[in-house]
Amino acid sequence: MSISRTPFLRSASWLGMASFVAVLVLALQPVQAQSQLRTVIGHVLNAQNQPLQKAVVHLKNTRTLAIKTYITEADGSYRFSALASNVDYEIYAEHNGDRSDTKTLSAFDNRTQLTVTLKIKGEK
């Protein structure tokens, strides 16, 4: 009398493959969340809360130390897009020799769009 093991091996093989696929899917989820990009928008204002045209906004990646700059529009607005979500950034503005406080954008903040108003107090 011969005992056939092929149905057992087929089900064990299928179970192993299903487990592998489940682990793979779970392993890829954090990578997808980290690869999500974010955008920072905002305005640069003077001490009287008026928009500052042609202010220079500096955005520093604290991991690579790379700096991006943006010259504000007539309404004082600026925009940085395609920013890594797993990196901290520092942002500040300069205008006619005066400078705003530096603000930190944390990697722990999971919003995809951040709004940051930068105020230059020395401006009149």
Biopython code that builds the backbone (N, CA, C, O; Angstrom):
import numpy as np
from Bio.PDB.StructureBuilder import StructureBuilder

atoms = [
    (1, "MET", "N", (0.839, -1.154, 0.000)),
    (1, "MET", "CA", (0.000, 0.000, 0.000)),
    (1, "MET", "C", (0.899, 1.237, 0.000)),
    (1, "MET", "O", (1.782, 1.385, 0.845)),
    (2, "SER", "N", (0.664, 2.076, -0.922)),
    (2, "SER", "CA", (1.480, 3.275, -1.096)),
    (2, "SER", "C", (0.697, 4.496, -0.615)),
    (2, "SER", "O", (-0.490, 4.640, -0.908)),
    (3, "ILE", "N", (1.390, 5.388, 0.142)),
    (3, "ILE", "CA", (0.757, 6.610, 0.640)),
    (3, "ILE", "C", (1.225, 7.771, -0.220)),
    (3, "ILE", "O", (2.425, 7.995, -0.377)),
    (4, "SER", "N", (0.308, 8.478, -0.754)),
    (4, "SER", "CA", (0.650, 9.607, -1.618)),
    (4, "SER", "C", (0.816, 10.870, -0.775)),
    (4, "SER", "O", (-0.069, 11.225, 0.003)),
    (5, "ARG", "N", (1.941, 11.537, -0.932)),
    (5, "ARG", "CA", (2.199, 12.780, -0.187)),
    (5, "ARG", "C", (2.051, 14.019, -1.066)),
    (5, "ARG", "O", (2.214, 15.136, -0.576)),
    (6, "THR", "N", (1.763, 13.858, -2.284)),
    (6, "THR", "CA", (1.690, 15.010, -3.169)),
    (6, "THR", "C", (0.616, 16.014, -2.787)),
    (6, "THR", "O", (0.897, 17.210, -2.866)),
    (7, "PRO", "N", (-0.602, 15.630, -2.375)),
    (7, "PRO", "CA", (-1.564, 16.670, -1.974)),
    (7, "PRO", "C", (-1.058, 17.472, -0.771)),
    (7, "PRO", "O", (-1.264, 18.684, -0.716)),
    (8, "PHE", "N", (-0.414, 16.833, 0.171)),
    (8, "PHE", "CA", (0.129, 17.545, 1.328)),
    (8, "PHE", "C", (1.231, 18.502, 0.904)),
    (8, "PHE", "O", (1.277, 19.644, 1.360)),
    (9, "LEU", "N", (2.111, 18.042, 0.037)),
    (9, "LEU", "CA", (3.203, 18.902, -0.426)),
    (9, "LEU", "C", (2.680, 20.080, -1.218)),
    (9, "LEU", "O", (3.211, 21.186, -1.113)),
    (10, "ARG", "N", (1.647, 19.856, -2.007)),
    (10, "ARG", "CA", (1.065, 20.963, -2.769)),
    (10, "ARG", "C", (0.454, 21.999, -1.837)),
    (10, "ARG", "O", (0.650, 23.198, -2.035)),
    (11, "SER", "N", (-0.275, 21.559, -0.833)),
    (11, "SER", "CA", (-0.889, 22.520, 0.096)),
    (11, "SER", "C", (0.171, 23.214, 0.944)),
    (11, "SER", "O", (0.027, 24.399, 1.246)),
    (12, "ALA", "N", (1.225, 22.512, 1.333)),
    (12, "ALA", "CA", (2.304, 23.132, 2.099)),
    (12, "ALA", "C", (3.040, 24.145, 1.232)),
    (12, "ALA", "O", (3.430, 25.208, 1.715)),
    (13, "SER", "N", (3.231, 23.827, -0.032)),
    (13, "SER", "CA", (3.894, 24.741, -0.956)),
    (13, "SER", "C", (3.042, 25.990, -1.156)),
    (13, "SER", "O", (3.560, 27.106, -1.152)),
    (14, "TRP", "N", (1.743, 25.800, -1.329)),
    (14, "TRP", "CA", (0.836, 26.928, -1.491)),
    (14, "TRP", "C", (0.817, 27.808, -0.251)),
    (14, "TRP", "O", (0.831, 29.035, -0.353)),
    (15, "LEU", "N", (0.784, 27.181, 0.923)),
    (15, "LEU", "CA", (0.779, 27.920, 2.185)),
    (15, "LEU", "C", (2.073, 28.715, 2.350)),
    (15, "LEU", "O", (2.056, 29.866, 2.787)),
    (16, "GLY", "N", (3.173, 28.095, 2.002)),
    (16, "GLY", "CA", (4.467, 28.794, 2.080)),
    (16, "GLY", "C", (4.514, 29.990, 1.153)),
    (16, "GLY", "O", (5.011, 31.050, 1.535)),
    (17, "MET", "N", (4.007, 29.839, -0.053)),
    (17, "MET", "CA", (3.994, 30.932, -1.019)),
    (17, "MET", "C", (3.073, 32.055, -0.544)),
    (17, "MET", "O", (3.424, 33.228, -0.669)),
    (18, "ALA", "N", (1.920, 31.724, -0.009)),
    (18, "ALA", "CA", (0.991, 32.735, 0.500)),
    (18, "ALA", "C", (1.615, 33.498, 1.660)),
    (18, "ALA", "O", (1.460, 34.715, 1.754)),
    (19, "SER", "N", (2.315, 32.800, 2.538)),
    (19, "SER", "CA", (2.987, 33.451, 3.665)),
    (19, "SER", "C", (4.071, 34.391, 3.165)),
    (19, "SER", "O", (4.219, 35.497, 3.684)),
    (20, "PHE", "N", (4.817, 33.972, 2.179)),
    (20, "PHE", "CA", (5.871, 34.808, 1.611)),
    (20, "PHE", "C", (5.292, 36.091, 1.017)),
    (20, "PHE", "O", (5.831, 37.175, 1.239)),
    (21, "VAL", "N", (4.213, 35.977, 0.273)),
    (21, "VAL", "CA", (3.574, 37.144, -0.334)),
    (21, "VAL", "C", (3.052, 38.093, 0.744)),
    (21, "VAL", "O", (3.192, 39.310, 0.615)),
    (22, "ALA", "N", (2.456, 37.553, 1.797)),
    (22, "ALA", "CA", (1.936, 38.394, 2.889)),
    (22, "ALA", "C", (3.061, 39.147, 3.574)),
    (22, "ALA", "O", (2.916, 40.335, 3.864)),
    (23, "VAL", "N", (4.169, 38.491, 3.836)),
    (23, "VAL", "CA", (5.322, 39.149, 4.474)),
    (23, "VAL", "C", (5.885, 40.217, 3.554)),
    (23, "VAL", "O", (6.251, 41.297, 4.018)),
    (24, "LEU", "N", (5.964, 39.942, 2.268)),
    (24, "LEU", "CA", (6.470, 40.908, 1.304)),
    (24, "LEU", "C", (5.595, 42.157, 1.257)),
    (24, "LEU", "O", (6.109, 43.275, 1.232)),
    (25, "VAL", "N", (4.287, 41.974, 1.243)),
    (25, "VAL", "CA", (3.361, 43.115, 1.215)),
    (25, "VAL", "C", (3.512, 43.951, 2.476)),
    (25, "VAL", "O", (3.555, 45.179, 2.399)),
    (26, "LEU", "N", (3.593, 43.316, 3.621)),
    (26, "LEU", "CA", (3.754, 44.053, 4.879)),
    (26, "LEU", "C", (5.100, 44.763, 4.939)),
    (26, "LEU", "O", (5.193, 45.869, 5.472)),
    (27, "ALA", "N", (6.123, 44.149, 4.409)),
    (27, "ALA", "CA", (7.453, 44.758, 4.436)),
    (27, "ALA", "C", (7.532, 45.988, 3.543)),
    (27, "ALA", "O", (8.293, 46.909, 3.840)),
    (28, "LEU", "N", (6.774, 46.026, 2.474)),
    (28, "LEU", "CA", (6.830, 47.154, 1.547)),
    (28, "LEU", "C", (5.998, 48.346, 2.004)),
    (28, "LEU", "O", (6.219, 49.453, 1.513)),
    (29, "GLN", "N", (5.070, 48.172, 2.906)),
    (29, "GLN", "CA", (4.226, 49.284, 3.347)),
    (29, "GLN", "C", (5.013, 50.429, 3.963)),
    (29, "GLN", "O", (4.754, 51.573, 3.590)),
    (30, "PRO", "N", (5.966, 50.210, 4.888)),
    (30, "PRO", "CA", (6.715, 51.341, 5.419)),
    (30, "PRO", "C", (7.516, 52.067, 4.353)),
    (30, "PRO", "O", (7.668, 53.287, 4.427)),
    (31, "VAL", "N", (8.028, 51.355, 3.374)),
    (31, "VAL", "CA", (8.787, 51.991, 2.305)),
    (31, "VAL", "C", (7.893, 52.930, 1.520)),
    (31, "VAL", "O", (8.312, 54.032, 1.164)),
    (32, "GLN", "N", (6.668, 52.509, 1.246)),
    (32, "GLN", "CA", (5.746, 53.370, 0.518)),
    (32, "GLN", "C", (5.404, 54.601, 1.337)),
    (32, "GLN", "O", (5.312, 55.695, 0.780)),
    (33, "ALA", "N", (5.215, 54.459, 2.627)),
    (33, "ALA", "CA", (4.885, 55.601, 3.472)),
    (33, "ALA", "C", (6.047, 56.583, 3.539)),
    (33, "ALA", "O", (5.829, 57.795, 3.540)),
    (34, "GLN", "N", (7.274, 56.083, 3.594)),
    (34, "GLN", "CA", (8.430, 56.959, 3.666)),
    (34, "GLN", "C", (8.683, 57.676, 2.352)),
    (34, "GLN", "O", (9.235, 58.776, 2.350)),
    (35, "SER", "N", (8.292, 57.078, 1.239)),
    (35, "SER", "CA", (8.574, 57.675, -0.051)),
    (35, "SER", "C", (7.552, 58.750, -0.424)),
    (35, "SER", "O", (7.697, 59.396, -1.461)),
    (36, "GLN", "N", (6.542, 58.949, 0.388)),
    (36, "GLN", "CA", (5.542, 59.976, 0.117)),
    (36, "GLN", "C", (6.214, 61.345, 0.188)),
    (36, "GLN", "O", (6.952, 61.630, 1.131)),
    (37, "LEU", "N", (5.962, 62.175, -0.790)),
    (37, "LEU", "CA", (6.581, 63.495, -0.838)),
    (37, "LEU", "C", (5.665, 64.526, -0.196)),
    (37, "LEU", "O", (4.452, 64.336, -0.111)),
    (38, "ARG", "N", (6.264, 65.613, 0.250)),
    (38, "ARG", "CA", (5.459, 66.679, 0.842)),
    (38, "ARG", "C", (5.834, 68.025, 0.249)),
    (38, "ARG", "O", (6.854, 68.164, -0.426)),
    (39, "THR", "N", (4.997, 69.006, 0.514)),
    (39, "THR", "CA", (5.142, 70.354, -0.019)),
    (39, "THR", "C", (5.061, 71.348, 1.126)),
    (39, "THR", "O", (4.277, 71.174, 2.059)),
    (40, "VAL", "N", (5.881, 72.398, 1.048)),
    (40, "VAL", "CA", (5.821, 73.484, 2.020)),
    (40, "VAL", "C", (5.449, 74.751, 1.265)),
    (40, "VAL", "O", (6.095, 75.121, 0.285)),
    (41, "ILE", "N", (4.394, 75.411, 1.740)),
    (41, "ILE", "CA", (3.972, 76.683, 1.161)),
    (41, "ILE", "C", (3.870, 77.703, 2.286)),
    (41, "ILE", "O", (3.812, 77.339, 3.460)),
    (42, "GLY", "N", (3.848, 78.974, 1.924)),
    (42, "GLY", "CA", (3.681, 79.991, 2.952)),
    (42, "GLY", "C", (3.890, 81.384, 2.413)),
    (42, "GLY", "O", (3.953, 81.610, 1.205)),
    (43, "HIS", "N", (3.998, 82.321, 3.352)),
    (43, "HIS", "CA", (4.217, 83.726, 3.034)),
    (43, "HIS", "C", (5.308, 84.290, 3.932)),
    (43, "HIS", "O", (5.533, 83.817, 5.046)),
    (44, "VAL", "N", (5.970, 85.303, 3.422)),
    (44, "VAL", "CA", (6.933, 86.065, 4.217)),
    (44, "VAL", "C", (6.309, 87.429, 4.460)),
    (44, "VAL", "O", (5.893, 88.114, 3.525)),
    (45, "LEU", "N", (6.249, 87.814, 5.738)),
    (45, "LEU", "CA", (5.598, 89.064, 6.136)),
    (45, "LEU", "C", (6.571, 89.964, 6.887)),
    (45, "LEU", "O", (7.541, 89.489, 7.476)),
    (46, "ASN", "N", (6.302, 91.276, 6.861)),
    (46, "ASN", "CA", (7.096, 92.216, 7.658)),
    (46, "ASN", "C", (6.458, 92.394, 9.035)),
    (46, "ASN", "O", (5.499, 91.698, 9.369)),
    (47, "ALA", "N", (6.981, 93.313, 9.826)),
    (47, "ALA", "CA", (6.502, 93.508, 11.193)),
    (47, "ALA", "C", (5.036, 93.953, 11.237)),
    (47, "ALA", "O", (4.351, 93.723, 12.234)),
    (48, "GLN", "N", (4.554, 94.586, 10.169)),
    (48, "GLN", "CA", (3.162, 95.034, 10.110)),
    (48, "GLN", "C", (2.267, 94.023, 9.390)),
    (48, "GLN", "O", (1.155, 94.358, 8.981)),
    (49, "ASN", "N", (2.750, 92.790, 9.235)),
    (49, "ASN", "CA", (2.020, 91.702, 8.570)),
    (49, "ASN", "C", (1.714, 91.983, 7.100)),
    (49, "ASN", "O", (0.735, 91.473, 6.556)),
    (50, "GLN", "N", (2.551, 92.793, 6.462)),
    (50, "GLN", "CA", (2.440, 93.045, 5.028)),
    (50, "GLN", "C", (3.351, 92.068, 4.288)),
    (50, "GLN", "O", (4.450, 91.784, 4.765)),
    (51, "PRO", "N", (2.927, 91.545, 3.138)),
    (51, "PRO", "CA", (3.757, 90.593, 2.394)),
    (51, "PRO", "C", (5.031, 91.247, 1.867)),
    (51, "PRO", "O", (5.038, 92.417, 1.484)),
    (52, "LEU", "N", (6.089, 90.476, 1.859)),
    (52, "LEU", "CA", (7.377, 90.966, 1.360)),
    (52, "LEU", "C", (7.706, 90.302, 0.021)),
    (52, "LEU", "O", (7.902, 89.090, -0.061)),
    (53, "GLN", "N", (7.759, 91.127, -1.016)),
    (53, "GLN", "CA", (8.152, 90.650, -2.337)),
    (53, "GLN", "C", (9.672, 90.551, -2.396)),
    (53, "GLN", "O", (10.371, 91.372, -1.802)),
    (54, "LYS", "N", (10.175, 89.573, -3.093)),
    (54, "LYS", "CA", (11.601, 89.355, -3.326)),
    (54, "LYS", "C", (12.396, 89.042, -2.063)),
    (54, "LYS", "O", (13.605, 89.273, -2.022)),
    (55, "ALA", "N", (11.741, 88.528, -1.048)),
    (55, "ALA", "CA", (12.469, 87.981, 0.102)),
    (55, "ALA", "C", (13.032, 86.626, -0.336)),
    (55, "ALA", "O", (12.447, 85.957, -1.188)),
    (56, "VAL", "N", (14.149, 86.229, 0.238)),
    (56, "VAL", "CA", (14.754, 84.943, -0.112)),
    (56, "VAL", "C", (14.463, 83.954, 1.007)),
    (56, "VAL", "O", (14.847, 84.171, 2.156)),
    (57, "VAL", "N", (13.780, 82.865, 0.662)),
    (57, "VAL", "CA", (13.451, 81.816, 1.625)),
    (57, "VAL", "C", (14.463, 80.687, 1.439)),
    (57, "VAL", "O", (14.676, 80.204, 0.327)),
    (58, "HIS", "N", (15.080, 80.277, 2.542)),
    (58, "HIS", "CA", (16.082, 79.207, 2.539)),
    (58, "HIS", "C", (15.480, 77.967, 3.185)),
    (58, "HIS", "O", (14.884, 78.050, 4.259)),
    (59, "LEU", "N", (15.633, 76.826, 2.536)),
    (59, "LEU", "CA", (15.161, 75.543, 3.053)),
    (59, "LEU", "C", (16.350, 74.591, 3.087)),
    (59, "LEU", "O", (16.910, 74.250, 2.045)),
    (60, "LYS", "N", (16.735, 74.160, 4.295)),
    (60, "LYS", "CA", (17.907, 73.295, 4.450)),
    (60, "LYS", "C", (17.498, 71.889, 4.857)),
    (60, "LYS", "O", (16.787, 71.699, 5.844)),
    (61, "ASN", "N", (17.951, 70.908, 4.090)),
    (61, "ASN", "CA", (17.787, 69.494, 4.415)),
    (61, "ASN", "C", (18.818, 69.183, 5.493)),
    (61, "ASN", "O", (20.020, 69.275, 5.242)),
    (62, "THR", "N", (18.361, 68.815, 6.694)),
    (62, "THR", "CA", (19.304, 68.604, 7.804)),
    (62, "THR", "C", (20.091, 67.301, 7.683)),
    (62, "THR", "O", (21.067, 67.105, 8.407)),
    (63, "ARG", "N", (19.684, 66.415, 6.788)),
    (63, "ARG", "CA", (20.422, 65.166, 6.587)),
    (63, "ARG", "C", (21.589, 65.370, 5.621)),
    (63, "ARG", "O", (22.718, 64.966, 5.902)),
    (64, "THR", "N", (21.303, 66.003, 4.476)),
    (64, "THR", "CA", (22.340, 66.184, 3.449)),
    (64, "THR", "C", (22.984, 67.568, 3.496)),
    (64, "THR", "O", (24.022, 67.793, 2.873)),
    (65, "LEU", "N", (22.374, 68.489, 4.228)),
    (65, "LEU", "CA", (22.790, 69.891, 4.334)),
    (65, "LEU", "C", (22.615, 70.660, 3.025)),
    (65, "LEU", "O", (23.140, 71.763, 2.877)),
    (66, "ALA", "N", (21.882, 70.082, 2.079)),
    (66, "ALA", "CA", (21.581, 70.780, 0.829)),
    (66, "ALA", "C", (20.593, 71.905, 1.114)),
    (66, "ALA", "O", (19.678, 71.744, 1.922)),
    (67, "ILE", "N", (20.775, 73.035, 0.455)),
    (67, "ILE", "CA", (19.914, 74.200, 0.659)),
    (67, "ILE", "C", (19.238, 74.564, -0.650)),
    (67, "ILE", "O", (19.885, 74.675, -1.691)),
    (68, "LYS", "N", (17.910, 74.749, -0.581)),
    (68, "LYS", "CA", (17.129, 75.248, -1.713)),
    (68, "LYS", "C", (16.693, 76.662, -1.351)),
    (68, "LYS", "O", (16.470, 76.963, -0.179)),
    (69, "THR", "N", (16.571, 77.526, -2.348)),
    (69, "THR", "CA", (16.091, 78.882, -2.098)),
    (69, "THR", "C", (14.931, 79.196, -3.030)),
    (69, "THR", "O", (14.771, 78.593, -4.091)),
    (70, "TYR", "N", (14.131, 80.159, -2.597)),
    (70, "TYR", "CA", (12.984, 80.606, -3.383)),
    (70, "TYR", "C", (12.842, 82.104, -3.152)),
    (70, "TYR", "O", (12.878, 82.562, -2.010)),
    (71, "ILE", "N", (12.681, 82.861, -4.216)),
    (71, "ILE", "CA", (12.450, 84.300, -4.104)),
    (71, "ILE", "C", (10.944, 84.511, -4.137)),
    (71, "ILE", "O", (10.267, 84.093, -5.076)),
    (72, "THR", "N", (10.425, 85.168, -3.097)),
    (72, "THR", "CA", (8.973, 85.280, -2.952)),
    (72, "THR", "C", (8.339, 86.096, -4.080)),
    (72, "THR", "O", (8.966, 86.961, -4.691)),
    (73, "GLU", "N", (7.073, 85.779, -4.321)),
    (73, "GLU", "CA", (6.270, 86.458, -5.334)),
    (73, "GLU", "C", (5.819, 87.822, -4.791)),
    (73, "GLU", "O", (6.155, 88.192, -3.666)),
    (74, "ALA", "N", (5.063, 88.551, -5.594)),
    (74, "ALA", "CA", (4.581, 89.879, -5.201)),
    (74, "ALA", "C", (3.727, 89.832, -3.943)),
    (74, "ALA", "O", (3.703, 90.789, -3.169)),
    (75, "ASP", "N", (3.020, 88.709, -3.735)),
    (75, "ASP", "CA", (2.167, 88.579, -2.544)),
    (75, "ASP", "C", (2.919, 87.966, -1.359)),
    (75, "ASP", "O", (2.309, 87.621, -0.347)),
    (76, "GLY", "N", (4.242, 87.831, -1.485)),
    (76, "GLY", "CA", (5.057, 87.286, -0.399)),
    (76, "GLY", "C", (5.039, 85.766, -0.311)),
    (76, "GLY", "O", (5.579, 85.199, 0.638)),
    (77, "SER", "N", (4.432, 85.103, -1.279)),
    (77, "SER", "CA", (4.287, 83.646, -1.203)),
    (77, "SER", "C", (5.528, 82.924, -1.709)),
    (77, "SER", "O", (6.300, 83.454, -2.508)),
    (78, "TYR", "N", (5.694, 81.694, -1.220)),
    (78, "TYR", "CA", (6.754, 80.799, -1.675)),
    (78, "TYR", "C", (6.230, 79.373, -1.652)),
    (78, "TYR", "O", (5.185, 79.086, -1.068)),
    (79, "ARG", "N", (6.986, 78.476, -2.308)),
    (79, "ARG", "CA", (6.566, 77.070, -2.402)),
    (79, "ARG", "C", (7.788, 76.199, -2.656)),
    (79, "ARG", "O", (8.600, 76.483, -3.536)),
    (80, "PHE", "N", (7.904, 75.132, -1.866)),
    (80, "PHE", "CA", (8.896, 74.092, -2.098)),
    (80, "PHE", "C", (8.130, 72.775, -2.208)),
    (80, "PHE", "O", (7.358, 72.424, -1.316)),
    (81, "SER", "N", (8.346, 72.050, -3.305)),
    (81, "SER", "CA", (7.634, 70.784, -3.484)),
    (81, "SER", "C", (8.625, 69.636, -3.632)),
    (81, "SER", "O", (9.836, 69.839, -3.717)),
    (82, "ALA", "N", (8.076, 68.426, -3.660)),
    (82, "ALA", "CA", (8.860, 67.185, -3.817)),
    (82, "ALA", "C", (9.895, 67.024, -2.707)),
    (82, "ALA", "O", (11.046, 66.674, -2.968)),
    (83, "LEU", "N", (9.482, 67.281, -1.476)),
    (83, "LEU", "CA", (10.382, 67.137, -0.329)),
    (83, "LEU", "C", (10.190, 65.769, 0.314)),
    (83, "LEU", "O", (9.063, 65.301, 0.477)),
    (84, "ALA", "N", (11.293, 65.138, 0.674)),
    (84, "ALA", "CA", (11.238, 63.825, 1.324)),
    (84, "ALA", "C", (10.498, 63.942, 2.649)),
    (84, "ALA", "O", (10.678, 64.916, 3.381)),
    (85, "SER", "N", (9.675, 62.960, 2.955)),
    (85, "SER", "CA", (8.893, 63.013, 4.190)),
    (85, "SER", "C", (9.658, 62.469, 5.394)),
    (85, "SER", "O", (9.226, 62.659, 6.531)),
    (86, "ASN", "N", (10.779, 61.801, 5.165)),
    (86, "ASN", "CA", (11.535, 61.207, 6.271)),
    (86, "ASN", "C", (12.772, 62.024, 6.635)),
    (86, "ASN", "O", (13.739, 61.486, 7.174)),
    (87, "VAL", "N", (12.739, 63.325, 6.337)),
    (87, "VAL", "CA", (13.870, 64.218, 6.597)),
    (87, "VAL", "C", (13.359, 65.450, 7.333)),
    (87, "VAL", "O", (12.264, 65.935, 7.049)),
    (88, "ASP", "N", (14.152, 65.960, 8.281)),
    (88, "ASP", "CA", (13.853, 67.245, 8.909)),
    (88, "ASP", "C", (14.402, 68.364, 8.014)),
    (88, "ASP", "O", (15.439, 68.206, 7.370)),
    (89, "TYR", "N", (13.694, 69.485, 7.988)),
    (89, "TYR", "CA", (14.135, 70.650, 7.228)),
    (89, "TYR", "C", (14.131, 71.864, 8.148)),
    (89, "TYR", "O", (13.336, 71.941, 9.086)),
    (90, "GLU", "N", (15.029, 72.815, 7.873)),
    (90, "GLU", "CA", (15.026, 74.114, 8.547)),
    (90, "GLU", "C", (14.704, 75.161, 7.497)),
    (90, "GLU", "O", (15.210, 75.108, 6.376)),
    (91, "ILE", "N", (13.841, 76.132, 7.877)),
    (91, "ILE", "CA", (13.408, 77.148, 6.920)),
    (91, "ILE", "C", (13.462, 78.524, 7.568)),
    (91, "ILE", "O", (13.084, 78.699, 8.727)),
    (92, "TYR", "N", (13.940, 79.496, 6.798)),
    (92, "TYR", "CA", (13.950, 80.889, 7.260)),
    (92, "TYR", "C", (13.964, 81.801, 6.039)),
    (92, "TYR", "O", (14.211, 81.350, 4.921)),
    (93, "ALA", "N", (13.697, 83.092, 6.261)),
    (93, "ALA", "CA", (13.664, 84.065, 5.169)),
    (93, "ALA", "C", (14.575, 85.236, 5.482)),
    (93, "ALA", "O", (14.811, 85.569, 6.644)),
    (94, "GLU", "N", (15.087, 85.862, 4.414)),
    (94, "GLU", "CA", (15.911, 87.063, 4.524)),
    (94, "GLU", "C", (15.374, 88.121, 3.562)),
    (94, "GLU", "O", (14.890, 87.811, 2.473)),
    (95, "HIS", "N", (15.475, 89.396, 4.001)),
    (95, "HIS", "CA", (15.058, 90.497, 3.127)),
    (95, "HIS", "C", (15.794, 91.752, 3.574)),
    (95, "HIS", "O", (15.680, 92.160, 4.730)),
    (96, "ASN", "N", (16.542, 92.361, 2.675)),
    (96, "ASN", "CA", (17.292, 93.599, 2.950)),
    (96, "ASN", "C", (18.129, 93.502, 4.219)),
    (96, "ASN", "O", (18.160, 94.443, 5.012)),
    (97, "GLY", "N", (18.800, 92.387, 4.418)),
    (97, "GLY", "CA", (19.698, 92.220, 5.563)),
    (97, "GLY", "C", (19.031, 91.763, 6.850)),
    (97, "GLY", "O", (19.723, 91.444, 7.818)),
    (98, "ASP", "N", (17.714, 91.724, 6.884)),
    (98, "ASP", "CA", (16.999, 91.239, 8.065)),
    (98, "ASP", "C", (16.588, 89.791, 7.840)),
    (98, "ASP", "O", (16.458, 89.329, 6.707)),
    (99, "ARG", "N", (16.387, 89.083, 8.959)),
    (99, "ARG", "CA", (16.132, 87.643, 8.866)),
    (99, "ARG", "C", (15.010, 87.234, 9.815)),
    (99, "ARG", "O", (14.865, 87.793, 10.902)),
    (100, "SER", "N", (14.219, 86.251, 9.388)),
    (100, "SER", "CA", (13.167, 85.690, 10.248)),
    (100, "SER", "C", (13.785, 84.674, 11.199)),
    (100, "SER", "O", (14.952, 84.307, 11.059)),
    (101, "ASP", "N", (13.004, 84.230, 12.152)),
    (101, "ASP", "CA", (13.415, 83.105, 12.985)),
    (101, "ASP", "C", (13.467, 81.857, 12.107)),
    (101, "ASP", "O", (12.766, 81.764, 11.100)),
    (102, "THR", "N", (14.311, 80.894, 12.506)),
    (102, "THR", "CA", (14.382, 79.616, 11.801)),
    (102, "THR", "C", (13.337, 78.681, 12.381)),
    (102, "THR", "O", (13.214, 78.545, 13.598)),
    (103, "LYS", "N", (12.589, 78.043, 11.499)),
    (103, "LYS", "CA", (11.585, 77.063, 11.924)),
    (103, "LYS", "C", (12.007, 75.692, 11.435)),
    (103, "LYS", "O", (12.631, 75.565, 10.381)),
    (104, "THR", "N", (11.665, 74.657, 12.206)),
    (104, "THR", "CA", (12.011, 73.285, 11.847)),
    (104, "THR", "C", (10.771, 72.538, 11.391)),
    (104, "THR", "O", (9.726, 72.583, 12.040)),
    (105, "LEU", "N", (10.903, 71.853, 10.267)),
    (105, "LEU", "CA", (9.846, 70.978, 9.759)),
    (105, "LEU", "C", (10.272, 69.553, 10.080)),
    (105, "LEU", "O", (11.252, 69.053, 9.527)),
    (106, "SER", "N", (9.546, 68.908, 10.961)),
    (106, "SER", "CA", (9.933, 67.594, 11.470)),
    (106, "SER", "C", (9.488, 66.456, 10.555)),
    (106, "SER", "O", (8.421, 66.507, 9.944)),
    (107, "ALA", "N", (10.323, 65.441, 10.479)),
    (107, "ALA", "CA", (9.966, 64.223, 9.740)),
    (107, "ALA", "C", (8.802, 63.504, 10.419)),
    (107, "ALA", "O", (8.117, 62.706, 9.781)),
    (108, "PHE", "N", (8.571, 63.774, 11.696)),
    (108, "PHE", "CA", (7.470, 63.146, 12.425)),
    (108, "PHE", "C", (6.112, 63.752, 12.066)),
    (108, "PHE", "O", (5.071, 63.172, 12.372)),
    (109, "ASP", "N", (6.125, 64.920, 11.417)),
    (109, "ASP", "CA", (4.886, 65.548, 10.962)),
    (109, "ASP", "C", (4.483, 64.859, 9.659)),
    (109, "ASP", "O", (5.179, 64.986, 8.651)),
    (110, "ASN", "N", (3.373, 64.135, 9.671)),
    (110, "ASN", "CA", (3.012, 63.311, 8.517)),
    (110, "ASN", "C", (2.103, 64.016, 7.511)),
    (110, "ASN", "O", (1.586, 63.370, 6.599)),
    (111, "ARG", "N", (1.900, 65.318, 7.658)),
    (111, "ARG", "CA", (1.090, 66.043, 6.676)),
    (111, "ARG", "C", (1.850, 66.135, 5.347)),
    (111, "ARG", "O", (3.074, 66.269, 5.335)),
    (112, "THR", "N", (1.131, 66.064, 4.250)),
    (112, "THR", "CA", (1.780, 66.162, 2.942)),
    (112, "THR", "C", (1.933, 67.603, 2.479)),
    (112, "THR", "O", (2.758, 67.889, 1.612)),
    (113, "GLN", "N", (1.153, 68.511, 3.044)),
    (113, "GLN", "CA", (1.318, 69.938, 2.743)),
    (113, "GLN", "C", (1.389, 70.720, 4.042)),
    (113, "GLN", "O", (0.480, 70.672, 4.871)),
    (114, "LEU", "N", (2.482, 71.435, 4.198)),
    (114, "LEU", "CA", (2.699, 72.249, 5.394)),
    (114, "LEU", "C", (2.635, 73.718, 5.004)),
    (114, "LEU", "O", (3.129, 74.108, 3.947)),
    (115, "THR", "N", (2.029, 74.525, 5.854)),
    (115, "THR", "CA", (1.973, 75.965, 5.626)),
    (115, "THR", "C", (2.773, 76.655, 6.724)),
    (115, "THR", "O", (2.504, 76.475, 7.912)),
    (116, "VAL", "N", (3.760, 77.447, 6.308)),
    (116, "VAL", "CA", (4.644, 78.119, 7.267)),
    (116, "VAL", "C", (4.711, 79.595, 6.911)),
    (116, "VAL", "O", (5.110, 79.954, 5.803)),
    (117, "THR", "N", (4.317, 80.457, 7.856)),
    (117, "THR", "CA", (4.444, 81.894, 7.696)),
    (117, "THR", "C", (5.728, 82.344, 8.374)),
    (117, "THR", "O", (5.965, 82.038, 9.542)),
    (118, "LEU", "N", (6.547, 83.066, 7.637)),
    (118, "LEU", "CA", (7.814, 83.570, 8.168)),
    (118, "LEU", "C", (7.710, 85.079, 8.313)),
    (118, "LEU", "O", (7.351, 85.778, 7.365)),
    (119, "LYS", "N", (8.025, 85.581, 9.510)),
    (119, "LYS", "CA", (7.889, 87.006, 9.794)),
    (119, "LYS", "C", (9.271, 87.604, 10.032)),
    (119, "LYS", "O", (10.041, 87.125, 10.864)),
    (120, "ILE", "N", (9.561, 88.654, 9.285)),
    (120, "ILE", "CA", (10.818, 89.381, 9.448)),
    (120, "ILE", "C", (10.498, 90.629, 10.259)),
    (120, "ILE", "O", (9.866, 91.565, 9.770)),
    (121, "LYS", "N", (10.946, 90.619, 11.496)),
    (121, "LYS", "CA", (10.569, 91.667, 12.447)),
    (121, "LYS", "C", (11.265, 92.995, 12.179)),
    (121, "LYS", "O", (10.707, 94.048, 12.488)),
    (122, "GLY", "N", (12.450, 92.975, 11.621)),
    (122, "GLY", "CA", (13.194, 94.221, 11.376)),
    (122, "GLY", "C", (12.641, 95.038, 10.230)),
    (122, "GLY", "O", (12.992, 96.209, 10.085)),
    (123, "GLU", "N", (11.782, 94.447, 9.411)),
    (123, "GLU", "CA", (11.222, 95.137, 8.248)),
    (123, "GLU", "C", (10.128, 96.119, 8.681)),
    (123, "GLU", "O", (9.341, 95.846, 9.587)),
    (124, "LYS", "N", (10.109, 97.248, 8.016)),
    (124, "LYS", "CA", (9.079, 98.269, 8.307)),
    (124, "LYS", "C", (8.222, 98.498, 7.096)),
    (124, "LYS", "O", (7.303, 99.316, 7.136)),
]
sb = StructureBuilder()
sb.init_structure("model")
sb.init_model(0)
sb.init_chain("A")
sb.init_seg("    ")
for serial, (resi, resn, name, xyz) in enumerate(atoms, 1):
    if name == "N":
        sb.init_residue(resn, " ", resi, " ")
    sb.init_atom(name, np.array(xyz, "f"), 0.0, 1.0, " ", f" {name:<3s}", serial, name[0])
structure = sb.get_structure()
